[in-house]
Structures are given as structure tokens and as C-alpha cells.
């Protein structure tokens, strides 16, 4: 039996594809930062999968968590 709704992993991958389209226009330093955000977000997919949060909000929340960790 198939899924009716995409998983958070699939949603995050879709968001990532859209971000990568814009990434092509960025300078190399900005691209590195965006790639870090994407990789850090993927670390949090398992805990995000058990919530019903909007995937875009989840993506931003996961990025903010990782940024906060860097400053502690």
C-alpha cells in the first residue's frame, strides 16, 4: 500500500532542490554556507518525522538549531 502524503525526508529533498536552483547564482562562500545548512537539516529529519510541522518550518527550525549550537 502506497503513501498518500510525502515523508518529511521527501519534502526536505524537494525544498533542497529549490534552494539549489538559487544557489547557482550565489558566490562560492554563500554556496558553502547553504550546503552546510542543507547537510545540518538532514541530521534532524528523524526527530522531525514524528511531528506534524510544516516542512518549510521544519527546515528553518533545524537550521536555526544548528546555528545556535555553533554560538554556544
C-alpha positions in Angstrom: 0.0 0.0 0.0 1.4 3.4 -1.0 1.7 6.6 0.9 -0.8 9.3 0.5 1.5 12.1 1.6 5.2 12.5 1.1 7.5 11.9 4.0 9.4 14.7 5.7 12.6 13.3 4.1 10.9 13.7 0.6 9.7 17.2 1.5 13.1 18.3 2.7 14.6 16.9 -0.5 12.1 18.9 -2.6 13.0 22.1 -0.6 16.7 21.4 -1.1 16.2 21.1 -4.9 14.5 24.5 -4.9 17.3 26.0 -2.8 19.9 24.6 -5.1 18.4 26.4 -8.1 19.0 29.7 -6.3 22.4 28.5 -5.1 23.7 28.6 -8.6 23.6 32.4 -8.6 25.4 32.7 -5.3 29.1 33.3 -4.7 31.2 30.4 -3.6 31.2 31.4 0.1 27.5 31.7 0.2 27.1 28.3 -1.6 29.3 26.7 1.1 27.0 28.1 3.8 23.9 26.9 2.1 25.4 23.4 1.7 26.2 23.4 5.4 22.6 24.4 6.1 21.3 21.6 3.9 23.5 19.0 5.5 22.7 20.1 9.0 19.0 20.0 8.2 19.2 16.4 7.1 20.7 15.4 10.5 17.3 16.3 12.1 14.9 14.6 9.8 14.4 11.6 12.1 13.1 13.7 15.0 11.2 16.0 12.6 9.4 13.0 11.1 7.4 12.4 14.2 5.9 15.9 14.2 3.2 17.4 12.0 5.1 20.7 11.5 5.2 22.3 8.1 8.2 21.0 6.1 9.4 24.6 5.4 9.1 25.5 9.1 10.9 22.3 10.0 13.8 23.1 7.6 14.2 26.6 9.1 13.9 25.3 12.6 16.6 22.7 12.0 18.9 25.3 10.5 18.4 27.6 13.5 19.1 24.8 15.9 22.5 24.2 14.2 23.3 27.9 14.1 22.6 28.2 17.8 24.9 25.2 18.5 27.7 27.0 16.8 27.4 30.0 19.0 27.3 28.1 22.3 
